[in-house]
Amino acid sequence: MYLTSEIKKKIFTEHGGNEADTGSPESQIALFTHRISHLTNHLKQNKKDKNTQRSLILLVGKRRKLLNYLKDNEINRYRAIIKKLKLRK
């Protein structure tokens, strides 16, 4: 499986501060970004997989909502996560 508990712990430690901080917007955005990149690679190989395409669109929307939340409330944290994950604005 592509998303094991070790990978999740690593993502939460890098972006949330510790592995128990799974609810911070930064850690959630990082987790969504990891999943989005995996689904994007899957769709490059399987172009007709409509269920995965729909899941990808939903994940991008969730990530966008979290990014908008950070942008509205804490602009410095928003800029930091954008730079760290190398996302487009």
C-alpha positions in Angstrom: 0.0 0.0 0.0 1.3 3.5 -0.9 0.2 5.2 2.4 1.5 3.2 5.4 1.5 4.4 9.0 5.2 5.1 8.8 4.7 7.4 5.9 1.9 9.2 7.7 4.0 9.6 10.8 6.8 11.0 8.7 4.5 13.5 7.0 2.9 14.6 10.3 6.3 15.0 12.0 7.7 17.1 9.2 4.7 19.4 8.8 2.7 19.2 12.0 5.5 19.3 14.6 5.0 15.8 16.0 3.3 12.6 14.9 0.3 13.1 17.3 -0.6 16.5 15.6 -2.7 15.1 12.9 -5.3 17.8 12.8 -3.3 20.9 12.0 -4.0 22.4 8.6 -0.3 22.1 7.6 -0.2 18.3 8.3 -3.6 17.8 6.5 -2.5 19.8 3.5 0.8 17.8 3.3 -1.1 14.5 3.6 -3.6 15.6 0.8 -0.6 16.6 -1.3 1.0 13.2 -1.0 -2.3 11.5 -1.9 -2.8 13.9 -4.8 0.6 13.2 -6.3 0.0 9.4 -6.0 -3.4 9.6 -7.7 -2.0 11.9 -10.4 0.7 9.3 -11.2 -2.0 6.5 -11.3 -4.1 8.5 -13.7 -1.2 9.0 -16.1 -1.1 5.3 -16.5 -4.8 4.6 -16.3 -6.5 7.4 -18.3 -10.0 5.9 -18.2 -10.2 5.4 -14.4 -13.1 7.8 -13.7 -13.5 6.8 -10.0 -9.9 7.8 -9.3 -10.4 11.0 -11.3 -13.4 12.0 -9.2 -11.4 11.2 -6.0 -8.6 13.4 -7.2 -10.9 16.3 -7.9 -12.4 15.9 -4.4 -9.0 15.8 -2.7 -7.9 18.9 -4.6 -11.0 20.7 -3.4 -10.4 19.7 0.2 -6.8 20.9 0.0 -7.9 24.2 -1.6 -10.4 24.8 1.3 -7.7 24.2 3.9 -5.4 26.5 2.0 -8.0 29.2 1.9 -8.6 28.8 5.6 -4.9 29.3 6.3 -4.8 32.2 3.9 -7.7 34.0 5.6 -6.6 33.4 9.2 -2.8 33.0 9.3 -1.1 34.3 6.2 2.5 33.5 7.4 1.6 29.8 7.9 0.0 29.8 4.5 3.1 31.2 2.8 5.3 28.8 4.7 3.4 25.7 3.7 3.1 26.9 0.0 6.9 27.3 -0.1 7.6 24.0 1.7 5.4 21.9 -0.5 6.2 23.9 -3.7 2.5 24.4 -4.5 1.3 27.0 -7.0 -0.9 29.7 -5.6 
